[in-house]
Amino acid sequence: MRIEELVSWEKVGDEETLAEDLYGKRLYKQGYRRPGDSHTETFTHFSQRDWSVVLAITENKEVLVVWQYKQGCHKIVQELPAGTANFTDEKPETVAKRELGEETSGYTGQFIFLGPPQFIATRNSPTRFFSFLALDCKKIKDGKLDKIEDIAVEKVPLEKWIRRCLTEVEEPSAIITTFRALPHLKKKYDLDLDAIFST
């Protein structure tokens, strides 16, 4: 089959909510029908509010990395500052700036949007995340964490962080955001990516 021959499936009936929580997460079922097929297939999806993630780099060329316990994988993981929208109409950049300030105790910088949002699981969820780069970050005020967040902040040299994304980092949005930022980082810092990737 050629790409131009592909056609979207038709949604059949209404969504059926199976479970939902106070934080905007939802599990639901939806019927679909392939073009030219009378049979309906039911898929189970999950969703939550879209979120923003920030690759924040200080004036000293250090990445602001946050470590925290994540219930889904039951591990303490390293990732980039990130968080979900408080409202359905809250702009992704507003979310990114707020979360960077909260999770790093008051840092901000020059924000660059890194392209179209990414779906977290294209078969199973409509939820997306938005990637940002924040350059020349500096602390301007004290941040305030959410009640259920315990976060440790680590400053990691940029080249070391890129190498970690190749071998250690387990959070997909952190890896994707770093990858999308590479053209900007190469231009600003004259990075030797061949040397970074070969070590």
N, C-alpha and C positions, 0 to 999 in steps of 0.2 A: 504494500500500500504506500502511496506517495503522501507526503506531508499535506499537500493541498486537498487530499481526499478525506482527511480526518474531520469528524464532526462531533460537536459536544453532545453528551447524553442529555436527555430530557429529565428534569425532576418530576417525580410523580407523588402527588399528595403533599401533606404538610409534614414538617419536622415533628418528631415525637421525642420529647425530652425524657431522658432516663434518669438523670441526676444533675444537680447543680449546687453550687456553694455560695457563700457570702462574698467570695473574692472574684466573682464573674466567670468562674470555670463551669463548663457545661458538657455533659455527655448526651448525645442524641442520635436518633436514627433518621435516615432519609432514603426514600425510594428513588431509583433511577431506571431509565429505560434506554437501551441502545437504539440508535436510529434503525428503523426497519425491523425491530424485534418487539414482539408483543409481551415478552416476559419482563417482569419488574425485579430488579436486584436491589436488595436493601443493604446499605452501608452504615456502619456505626462511626460517628465522628466525635471529636472533642474540640472545644473552642475556649478561648479566653480573650480578654482584651488585648489588642495589639500592644507591642512594647518597643522601646528604643534602647539601643546599646551604643556606648561611646568608647572609642579608642582615644584616651586622653593622654597627651604627652606634655610634660612640664617644660619649662624654659631650659632645664638642664638635660633635656632629651631622655627623660625617663617616663616609662609607661606607668600609669596609675592602675595597679592590679588589685582587685578585691578578692578576698578569700572568705567564703562562708559555707555553712552547712546547707545542703540541698536535700530536701526530703525525698524527692523522686528517685535519686540515685543512691541515697543514704550515704553520702560522702561529703567531706569538706573539699570544695573545689576552688580552683583559681579561675577567674573570669574577668570581664570588663564591667564597669559600672553600667547598670541597666535597670529598667523598671517599666511597669505598665501605666497606661493612661488612667487618670482618675475619672475622666468623663469620656463619653463616646466621641465628642467633638474636640477633644484636646489635641493640639497639634503635636506631631512627633518631636519636633525640635524643642518645644516647651517641656515635654517629658524628659528628653535627653538632658537638658540643662538642669532641671530639678533633680534628677536622679544622680547626676555627677556631683552636684553640690551636697546632696544628702549622704551619699555613700563614701565620699572622700573627705568629709568634714570641711566643705566650703570651697572646693576648687572650681574654677571656671576657666574658659579659654575662647579661642576663635573657632567657631563651629563650621564644619563643612559637611554637607549631606553627601553620602556615598552611593547614590543611585537608588534604583527602584527597590521597594521592600521585598523581603524574602518570606515565602511560606515556610512554616516550621515543619510541615509534613504534607506534601501536596495531595496524597491520597486520602488522608485522614482528618485534615483540619484546614479551615479557612483563615486561621490566625497567622499574622505576619509580624515581622520585626523590621525596624528601620535602623540603618547603620549610620553613625556619625563619626567624624574625626574632629577632635578638639586640640588645637595647637597652642603652644606657649602658655600652658595652663599655670595658674598661680592661685594661691589661697587668698580669698578676699573676705571670708566670714566663716563662722562655725556652722556646720551642717547638723541636721537632726534626723536620725534613723527612725524607721518605722518600729513599732513596739516589738514585733516578732523578729527583728533583724539583729544579728550579731556579726559584725564585719571587721576584718583586719585588712588594712591597706598596705600594700608593698609597692615600693618604687623600683621598677626593673629597667635597666638600660635597654633602649629600643632594639638593638641588634639581638640581645639575649631573649627578649620577648618574642621576636619573630622566630627564633630557633625553637623556643618552647612551643609555639603553635604547630610546628612540624612534628614534635615528638612527645609533648606532655599534656597540652591543654585538651580538655575533654568537652568543653562547652562549645557547641557548633557556632553560635552567633558570634562568639569572640574570635573564632578562627576566620569566619567569613568577613567580618568587619575589618580585621587586620589585613586580609588579602585584598579587599577592595581599596584599602588605604595606600597600598604599596606605591602606585604611581605618584601620589602626592608626597609620600615620604621620600621617595627616591629623588624627586625634584628639590624638596626643601633641604634635605640633609646630605644629598649626593651619596646615597647609600650604594655600596657595592653588594648587590643582591647575590651575585654569583659566589662571592666569598662567604656571605652569610649562610647560603643554602648548602655550601660544601663542607661546613664545619659542624 
